[in-house]
Amino acid sequence: MKATLRNTEIYFDIAGMQLAPVKNEFVEKPVLFMLHGGPGGDHLRFKQHSLELQDSAQLVFIDHRGCGRSKKTKAKDYTLENNIEDIEALRQHLGLSKISILGTSYGGVVAQGYAVRYPKNVDKLVLVVTAPSFRFIEEAKKLLKQRGTPKQISAAQKLWDGSFKNSKEVADFFTSLESLYSNKAKKKSNVLKSPTIWSHEAINNGFGDFLRKYDFEPQLKKISADTLVLAGADDWICPPSQSKIIAANIPNAKLKIFKNASHALATDQHADYIKTIKKFLKPEKTAKILKKVKSSKKK
């Protein structure tokens, strides 16, 4: 599905029901916007490792502007500012008063920006392997020098420079560094075979421009939603030190750092990842009952 908004088309897909029958009752589940990483990736990885969350929420998968199956426009439009405002426009388009958000990696950056700007519109916030400011880049570079091979360090230069020439070069980069991104990386990579549509323009804009200067750290105190911050202990690109900063500055935040997990937290520790988020999404009290369905036997 595509929504026409803010002079572009945003692709989104939905899994699960918002009003769901549970035994003899109808309950209202939260609507959870799923924001992917990159910048320049798409939503498909969520469908590989997070579909189980539809038991606890209606999932709205989104491809950021110019990414995945969303409309290609001018590369200069692929900005953090536009990504934030596109989320607000989609919320209004879908007629939702409040949304919950799960943002992974760069998606977590967009989620922070949205929650800072529109705190009253966010019910619950899940920030997975992400960072609050541009400072993560220098830390990531240091960790890469410590842990990476010469080939991996060389491959990452296009990331730091924002100089990928096409989508294949982006896929090649993730293939080269897969053993750092995931503790469960297989010997033979499947990154190139993935149906993910990489946007080299979006990732270049990010690492070549706005990711070098964004800083939400002073504003995180504005976030009023209950927040869950998840980090992988072995993550090199968004190390747990960044998640600690986020959790320390958001008033209602809980932090969990997963052992034996890197940036691919959702697959490195899949069962615990799903369990932790489901528990967080579950309301303290019984889900709001919209209508009781009383069954009666016909005589």
N, C-alpha and C positions, 0 to 999 in steps of 0.2 A: 504494500500500500504506500501511496505517496500523498503527502500533504503539501499543498501549494501555499507557501507563506514567506514573507519577507523577501520577495523577489527571487525565490528559488523553489525547488522541490526537495523535500526531506523524506527519505524512505524510512518507513517504520513497519514493524511486524509485531504481532501480539501472541502470547502464549498464556493459556489459562483464563478462567472466568473471574470477573470482578464480583458478580453475584453468583455464588456457588451453592448448590444443594449439599448439605452435610447432614447425613442421617435424615431426620424429619424437619430440618430447618434450612432456611436460606441465610447465608452469612455474607457480609461484605468484606472483601479482602482489599488490602491496600494496592494502589496502582504503583508499580515500581519501574521507573525509567532506568534502562540499562545503558550506560554510556561507555563506549569502547575506547581503547587506547590508541596510541600512535604518537602524535597525530598522524592520520593517514591509514589507519586500519579500517575494519568494519565490524559489524555486530556478530558475525558468524561464530566466533569462538565461544561466545556466551551460549550458543545453541549446542555446543559440544560439551560444555562443562557446568552449565548453570540452569538447565531446564527444570531440574528438580525443585527449584525455588518457586515454581508455579503452584506448588502445594500450599504455599503461604502468601502468595501475592499474584496479581495479574501482571505479567511481565510485558513491558513495552520496549522492544529492541529498536535502537535508533542508529542510523548511519549519519555521522556528522556531515555537515555541508561539504559537498564536493568529494565525499568519501563513499566507498562501497557502491551502493546502488542509488545514492542520492545524486541529484543533477550536478553535472560538471559545469562550473561557471569560471569566472576569472580567478586565477590563483591568488590574487591579492585579497580576495574575499574570504579565504580560509584562515580565519583568525579566531583567537580565543573569545574576543568580544562577540563575534557573530555566533559562535557555538553556544555561548551562554544565552543570548537573546533568542536563538532558534528554539531552545528548550522551553523558554517562557511562551513563545508563540505557539508551540505544539501543545503545551498545557491548555492554553486558551482554546485552540482549535478543537481539542478533544472534550472541552467543556468540563474540565476538572477543577475543583476548588483547591485541592491540595494533592501533591504527589510525594511519593518517596523516591529516592534516587540511589542507585548503586553505580559508582564510577570507579573504573579500574585504570590505573596508570594515568595516562593523559585524561581519560574520562573522569578520573577523580579530581583533576585540576578544574575541569569544566564544572563538576559538581560543587566544588568549593566555591567557585566564583558565583554560581547560581544561588547557593545557600546564603552567601554573604549579601548578595543584592536583593534577593527575594526571600528573606527568612520566614515570612508568614505563609509562604506557599509550600513549605517543605514539612512533611510529617516526620519521616525518618530518613537518615542519611547513612549510607554505607560507603566508606572510602577504603579502597583496596589497593595496596602497593602503589601509593602515590606520594606527592610532595607538595609543600605549601608555597614554595618560591623557587626562583632561578638558582638558588644556592645548591640545589641537588646536582646540578651539572658538574661542578668542580669536584664534589665528593665522588660522583660516579666515575669521573676520569681517573681519580687516584685509585679507586678500587679496581678499575679495569687494568691499570698498570701492574697492580699487585697480583691479580688473579688470571689475567688473560694471556694468551699466547701472542707472540709477535704478529702472527697472521690476524688474530682477532683485534689487536690494538690498531693495526693498519686498516682493517675493514671499517672500524668505527670512525675513522677520520671523516668519512662522508656524512656520517650522522652529525658530528660536532660542527662541521662546516655548512650543513644544510645544502649538500651539493649532489644529491642523487639525480641521475639523468632520466631515469624511467622506473617503472614499477618493478621490473626484474632486478634492478640493482638493490632496491629495498628488500625484496625477497632474499636475494643473495646475502645481504647483511645479516638478516635474522637467521639464515641457515648457518652462517659462519659463527655466530655467537650463541647458537641454541644451547650449548652445554653450560653457558653462563646464565641464560635466562631460565632454564629449567633443570632442576636436580634429577628429573626423570627423563632427560633427553635421550632418545634412542640413538644407536650408532648411525642408523640411516635416517636422515632427516626427512620429514614429510611436509616441510614448510612450503616448498615450491609446488607441491601437489594440492595444497589447500585451495579451496574456492575463494579465499579471501582476495578482495580486489584492493590492492595497495595504491595509495595516492602519494606519489613522490612529491607532488606540489605541496600537499598539506604538511608532510613531515619536514620538508625543506623550510616552509614558512615558520614552523614551530621552532626547530632547533637553530635555524638561521636568523630568527628574529625574536618573536614574542616570548618564547620560553627562556630567553636570556635576560629578561627584565621583569617578568610578572612577579608579584609579591603579595600574597594574601595573608601572610603571617600576622601583620598588625590588625587585620580585619576579622580574623577567625572568631573573635569574641562576640561578633554580631550574630553568629549562627545559633539559633534557639532550638533547633530540632535535636532529638535524641540521636546521637551519632555513634557508629561503630567503626573503629579504625583497625584495619587488618594489615599486617606486614609479614614478609618472609624474612627469616633471620639471615638468609644467605643472599638476599637481593642485592645486586650491585648497581642497578640503574636508579632505583628508588629505595635506597637502604632504609632499614628500620629506624635509624636516627631521624629521618624525615617524618615518619609516622608518629614518633614520640613528640615532635614539635607540634604536629597537628592536634594530637590528643591533649597536650598540655594547654593549648590555647582555646579549644572549643569547650564551653561550660559544661555541656552534658555529653561528654565523650567517654567511651570505653575503648581501651587499646588491647589488642591481642597480637602477639608475635608468634608465628608458627615456626617451630624447629624443623630442620630438614626441608626447607622450602625456599625457593628463590623468587624471581619475579612472576613466574608461572604458578603462583600460589594455588590457584583454583584446581590445577591438576596435580601439583606436587603433594598437596594434602587435601585431596578432593573431599573425602568423607567429612573431615573436620570442618572444612570450609563451608560446606552445605549446612551441616548441623549448627554451626555457630550463627550463620545468617538467619536460618529459620527460627532459631530461638530468639534472636533479636527482633525479628519482624512480628513475632507472636505477641498480641496485646496482653497486658497484665491480667485483664479481665476477659471473660468469655467474649468472643467476637460478636459484634453488633448483630442482633437477630432482626432481620427485616420482616420475615413472615414465617409463621409456623404452619407447617403442612400436616394437618391431622388426617391420618389415614382411617378410612372406615370401610368395613366390609359390607358389601351389598347382601341384603337378605334374599 
